[in-house]
Amino acid sequence: RLHRIGGFATVPEVLYDRHVQSDGVTYNAKKVLEQAQFLRLARHLQKLPDEGAVQAALAAVRAGGVGAVVPLHDTGVQLILAERCIRLCAYDRGSDAATIASHLTSPARRRIVRGLARAAQSRLSAPLRWALRLALKTTPAMRALWMRRTGS
């Protein structure tokens, strides 16, 4: 929404480094769920036609939480959760992926992620994790499948 108010520019120097901590939001299932909902909420608010609609949506969030506007079964939230599960499997966090997978509404997707999580936790899974990492980084079809955000 800020781009409607003013211009943006880039700076030539690095302002900060980003680091992912293994005990941070990336791996906490409850926080992953909330983050996915808030991401979808931000995109929803951006598309609202006027400030009155934005304020009404924010009032609903204040009254009933983010789930009042963006439920867990929202298609975009589900895609974010599935993508996060695949990433967790790729980086040897299969148990965290299985926890998040319990919130997937599609039984087929939930079974696939749980099977992948079990496979990623086996002692012989290093090649599987390597292949997942490579696919997530380089394959446009894989990136489109797991990183696409419906309605955005």
QUIJOMO-V726845 format. One record per residue. N is the residue number from 1. RES is the residue in one small letter. PHI is phi as a letter, one per 30 degrees, with the letter a starting at -180 (none if undefined). BURIAL is # if it has 16 or more other C-alpha atoms within 10 Angstrom, else .. D_FIRST is the distance of its C-alpha to the first C-alpha in Angstrom with 1 decimal. Layout:
{{N/RES/PHI/BURIAL/D_FIRST} {N/RES/PHI/BURIAL/D_FIRST}}
This chain:
{{1/r/none/./0.0} {2/l/d/./3.8} {3/h/d/./5.5} {4/r/d/./5.7} {5/i/d/./7.4} {6/g/a/./9.6} {7/g/d/./11.2} {8/f/b/./11.8} {9/a/b/./15.4} {10/t/c/./17.6} {11/v/c/./20.7} {12/p/d/./24.0} {13/e/c/./25.1} {14/v/d/./24.3} {15/l/c/./22.6} {16/y/a/./23.5} {17/d/c/./25.2} {18/r/c/./24.0} {19/h/b/./26.8} {20/v/c/./27.1} {21/q/c/./29.7} {22/s/d/./31.9} {23/d/c/./31.6} {24/g/d/./27.9} {25/v/e/./25.1} {26/t/e/#/25.7} {27/y/c/#/29.2} {28/n/c/./28.9} {29/a/e/#/28.9} {30/k/d/./27.5} {31/k/d/./24.6} {32/v/d/#/23.9} {33/l/d/#/23.7} {34/e/d/#/21.3} {35/q/d/#/19.1} {36/a/d/#/19.1} {37/q/d/#/18.2} {38/f/d/#/15.3} {39/l/d/./13.9} {40/r/d/#/14.3} {41/l/d/#/12.9} {42/a/e/./9.5} {43/r/d/./9.6} {44/h/d/#/11.0} {45/l/d/#/8.5} {46/q/d/./5.7} {47/k/d/./8.7} {48/l/d/./9.9} {49/p/d/./11.0} {50/d/b/./10.8} {51/e/d/./10.5} {52/g/d/./14.1} {53/a/d/./13.4} {54/v/d/#/10.8} {55/q/d/./13.5} {56/a/d/./16.2} {57/a/d/#/14.9} {58/l/d/#/14.6} {59/a/d/./18.0} {60/a/d/./19.4} {61/v/d/#/18.3} {62/r/d/./20.0} {63/a/d/./23.0} {64/g/b/./23.6} {65/g/i/./21.6} {66/v/d/#/19.0} {67/g/d/#/21.7} {68/a/d/./21.6} {69/v/c/#/18.4} {70/v/b/#/18.7} {71/p/d/#/22.5} {72/l/d/#/24.1} {73/h/d/./25.5} {74/d/e/#/22.1} {75/t/e/#/22.6} {76/g/d/#/19.6} {77/v/d/#/20.8} {78/q/d/#/24.3} {79/l/d/#/23.5} {80/i/d/#/21.9} {81/l/d/#/25.0} {82/a/d/#/27.4} {83/e/d/#/25.9} {84/r/d/#/26.2} {85/c/d/#/29.8} {86/i/d/#/30.7} {87/r/d/#/29.5} {88/l/d/#/31.4} {89/c/d/#/34.5} {90/a/d/#/34.2} {91/y/c/./34.2} {92/d/i/#/37.1} {93/r/b/#/35.3} {94/g/d/#/36.8} {95/s/d/#/37.4} {96/d/d/#/33.7} {97/a/d/#/32.8} {98/a/d/#/35.4} {99/t/d/#/34.0} {100/i/d/#/30.4} {101/a/d/#/32.1} {102/s/d/./33.6} {103/h/c/#/30.2} {104/l/d/#/30.0} {105/t/d/./30.8} {106/s/d/./32.4} {107/p/e/./36.0} {108/a/d/./36.4} {109/r/d/./33.4} {110/r/d/#/34.6} {111/r/d/./38.1} {112/i/d/./37.0} {113/v/d/#/34.9} {114/r/d/#/37.7} {115/g/d/./40.3} {116/l/d/#/38.3} {117/a/d/#/37.9} {118/r/d/#/41.7} {119/a/d/#/42.4} {120/a/d/#/40.1} {121/q/c/#/42.1} {122/s/d/./45.5} {123/r/d/./47.5} {124/l/c/./47.5} {125/s/c/#/43.8} {126/a/e/#/42.9} {127/p/d/./43.0} {128/l/d/#/40.7} {129/r/d/#/38.1} {130/w/d/./38.5} {131/a/d/./38.0} {132/l/d/#/34.9} {133/r/e/#/33.4} {134/l/d/./34.3} {135/a/d/./33.0} {136/l/d/#/29.6} {137/k/d/./29.4} {138/t/c/./31.0} {139/t/d/./31.3} {140/p/e/./28.6} {141/a/d/./29.9} {142/m/d/#/29.8} {143/r/d/./26.3} {144/a/d/./25.2} {145/l/d/./27.1} {146/w/c/#/25.8} {147/m/c/#/22.4} {148/r/d/./21.1} {149/r/c/./18.4} {150/t/d/./19.3} {151/g/i/./16.8} {152/s/c/./14.1}}
